[in-house]
Amino acid sequence: MLRHVVVVITAMTLPACSLMPYYTEAKAIADTGIATAVKDRREFNDQKLAVNLAALCDSSIGAVNRHPDVDVREFIDRLCGGDGEGISPGRLSQVLRTLDQLNQDGS
């Protein structure tokens, strides 16, 4: 991190020293450092988002359904691959009836 700060400070002060020897090369190095810092930060943010989404979708169904805001529950369900309707007693009953029907048809 300190390296990035030094690169940014150097890049900001170099234009004032345009008469210094090797200005173009030094500025190119500073520009590369800044571009690398931006790229590293973007990659970190992308990884952080992936971890946060994985953690959110790893929440138990019970914990999600106990959340007091129905919009949040539906958003989490939709975001994590559901249809946005969440889990309700009616939907669970429908799943159990379907499973019972499949068991009876298979016997």
C-alpha positions in Angstrom: 0.0 0.0 0.0 2.8 2.4 0.9 4.3 1.7 -2.5 1.1 2.8 -4.2 1.0 6.0 -2.2 4.6 6.8 -3.2 3.8 6.1 -6.8 0.8 8.4 -6.7 2.7 11.2 -5.0 5.5 10.8 -7.5 3.1 11.0 -10.4 1.5 14.1 -9.0 4.9 15.9 -8.5 6.5 14.9 -11.7 4.7 17.3 -14.0 6.3 20.1 -12.0 9.7 18.7 -12.9 9.2 18.3 -16.6 12.7 19.6 -17.2 14.3 16.8 -15.1 16.3 14.1 -17.0 14.3 11.0 -17.8 11.0 12.7 -17.1 9.2 10.7 -19.7 10.5 7.4 -18.4 9.8 8.3 -14.8 6.2 9.4 -15.7 5.6 6.2 -17.6 6.7 4.2 -14.5 4.4 6.3 -12.3 1.5 5.8 -14.8 2.1 2.1 -14.8 2.1 2.1 -11.0 -1.2 3.9 -10.9 -2.8 1.6 -13.5 -1.6 -1.4 -11.5 -3.0 0.0 -8.3 -6.4 0.6 -9.9 -6.4 -2.9 -11.4 -5.5 -4.5 -8.1 -8.3 -2.6 -6.3 -10.8 -3.7 -9.0 -9.7 -7.3 -8.6 -10.0 -7.0 -4.8 -13.5 -5.6 -5.1 -14.6 -8.3 -7.5 -13.3 -11.0 -5.1 -15.0 -9.3 -2.2 -18.3 -9.3 -4.1 -18.0 -13.0 -4.9 -17.3 -13.8 -1.3 -20.2 -11.7 -0.1 -22.6 -13.3 -2.5 -21.4 -16.8 -1.5 -21.9 -15.9 2.1 -25.4 -14.4 1.5 -26.5 -17.5 -0.5 -25.1 -19.8 2.1 -27.6 -18.4 4.7 -30.0 -21.0 6.0 -33.6 -20.9 4.6 -34.9 -20.5 8.1 -32.7 -17.4 8.7 -33.8 -15.8 5.5 -37.4 -16.5 6.2 -37.2 -15.0 9.6 -35.9 -11.7 8.2 -38.6 -9.1 9.0 -38.6 -7.5 5.6 -40.4 -9.5 2.9 -38.6 -7.6 0.1 -35.3 -8.6 1.5 -36.4 -12.2 1.7 -37.6 -12.2 -1.9 -34.4 -10.5 -3.1 -32.2 -13.1 -1.4 -34.3 -15.9 -2.9 -34.1 -14.4 -6.4 -30.4 -13.5 -6.1 -29.5 -17.0 -5.0 -31.3 -18.9 -7.8 -34.9 -19.0 -6.5 -38.0 -17.6 -8.2 -38.4 -14.8 -5.8 -41.4 -16.2 -4.0 -39.4 -17.6 -1.0 -40.4 -20.6 1.0 -43.9 -20.6 2.5 -46.0 -23.3 4.2 -48.1 -23.5 1.1 -45.1 -24.1 -1.2 -43.7 -26.7 1.2 -47.0 -28.5 1.2 -47.0 -28.5 -2.6 -43.5 -30.0 -2.6 -44.5 -32.7 -0.1 -47.7 -33.5 -2.1 -45.6 -33.8 -5.3 -43.1 -36.1 -3.6 -45.9 -38.2 -2.2 -47.4 -38.4 -5.7 -44.0 -39.4 -7.2 -43.6 -42.1 -4.5 -47.0 -43.5 -5.2 -46.4 -43.5 -9.0 -43.1 -45.2 -8.6 -44.4 -48.0 -6.3 
